[in-house]
C-alpha cells in the first residue's frame, strides 16, 4: 500500500482500480493516505472514484463475457445454484450496483450483474453513484477528524 501512496495521484488511481477487482486491497486506506500526505480532497475524490468505478466496470464486463458452461465446468457450480442466484439478481437487480463498492461482496455483485446481463448503462450509473458516495463519506470524515488523528498535518 505504501508504494501506491508514494505514487501520489497515480497510485491512488491504480490502487483504487485494483481494489475494485478481486485483488484484496483497500481504496479507502489509499484515499486517506493520499489525503494525509497533502492531496487535494476534490482531486482525490475524482481520482479514487474514477479508478474504483473503472475497476468495477472491468469486473462487470468480465462477468458479462462469462458462460454458464464455464462456471459449471471450472468452478463446479451446478445449474440449479446459478438459477437460484439469478432469481436474487432478478429480485434486487440494478440496486445491487449501488453496493458494488463493498469489500469482496461488491466485486461478486459486479461480476454477477454482468454475468446475468443486467442493463450495462444503469449498472454503470448506479456503480458510479455508490462509489462516489462512499468516497465522499471518507473525505468528509477525514476533513472533520484530520486534526485529531493526523495532528502533524495541521
Helices and strands as residue ranges (DSSP letters): H 2-6, H 9-19, H 27-36, H 41-64, H 68-74, H 79-92, G 93-99, H 105-115, H 120-149
